């Protein structure tokens, strides 16, 4: 079923956009996953090519690139999930292995997961500056207020608050939820988001 996004952000199609030295972007976890993890899976072939390609062009243009510390939590979760799927397909096609079983009962595989996460994070940290965030009571209150108005998940609430506190308004992401957030500019190759933005007059051509 197609997702009905009510687009509140500005949206830029990265397949036809050229980054510049004046740009500053937060890069979302899904983009780091496709760029830094060689065994990354995707729903569409363009995710594997379009996002790393655009990020590399942004780096080549000397744009400012940022990451969130929360990305490490998300990235480690996605990589562990992918490693489990790979292992299950190869060795346990007739048995369902839970994430906790994989984590605790398959010691050698745990080492592989840790190595992959560490290798990915070294790349993230070398390519981007962190947007620091302190998750205290005022930050939690701001996130809860945002939750009432914007259709994003818990991680994204704090990522958006870190962007706000640092004055960063541009994000490279495949996550269509960000398109529902006013006051930011979403750089994406997500065709559903781009089509919705075009229909709603929110698509920006730079």
Secondary structure by P-SEA (a helix, b strand, c coil): ccccccccccccccccccccccbbbbccaaaaaacccccccccccccccaaaaaaaaaaaaccbbbbbcaaaaaaaaaaaaaaaaaaaacccccccccccccccccaaaaaaaaaaaaaaaaaaaaccccccccccaaaaaaaaaaaacccccaaaaaaaaaaaaaccccccccccccccccccccccccaaaaaaaaaacccccc
